[in-house]
Amino acid sequence: MHRVLRGPLKGDKITIAMSGGVDSSVTAALLAYQDKYELEGIFMRNWDTADDDSMGGRGCRWERDWEDVRSTCKVLGIKARMVSSTYNIYI
């Protein structure tokens, strides 16, 4: 028995993991420009700047990445949502 794999169909909901970087933003844009899907960008906040001692407290700034995701989603007309898992990682 063979299974036929298919891509998403018109009207399907697609959640895009977005980092604020180029790759995820281009992926979101390519899907948005097709105007066929219900899209949502999701940003996973996996760290807290206050907990990052790797650069003397000047580590990765999640706030900047989140703002990049929000502005990209706004331009593309899709919903942006943040999910925080910092508690689960830093306990």
C-alpha positions, 0 to 999 in steps of 0.5 A: 500500500502506498501513501500519497503525500500532499501539501497544504490545501487552500484554506488550511491553517499553517503555523510558521515558526519564526525567529525574526531572521531572514529564512523564516520571514521569507518562508512566511512571505512566500506563503502569504503571497499565495493568499491560500492559507490561514497563517500564523507566525509563532515566536518561541521565547526560549531564554530570558536575557536576565538569565544569560551570563554568556556575554556579561548580561548582554546576551541574546536580546529576545525583545529585538527578535520578537519585534522583528517577527511582529513587524514582519507579520504586520507587513504580511497581514498575518497574526503573530503570537509569542510562546514563552518556555523560559520557565520550563528551561531555566528551572 
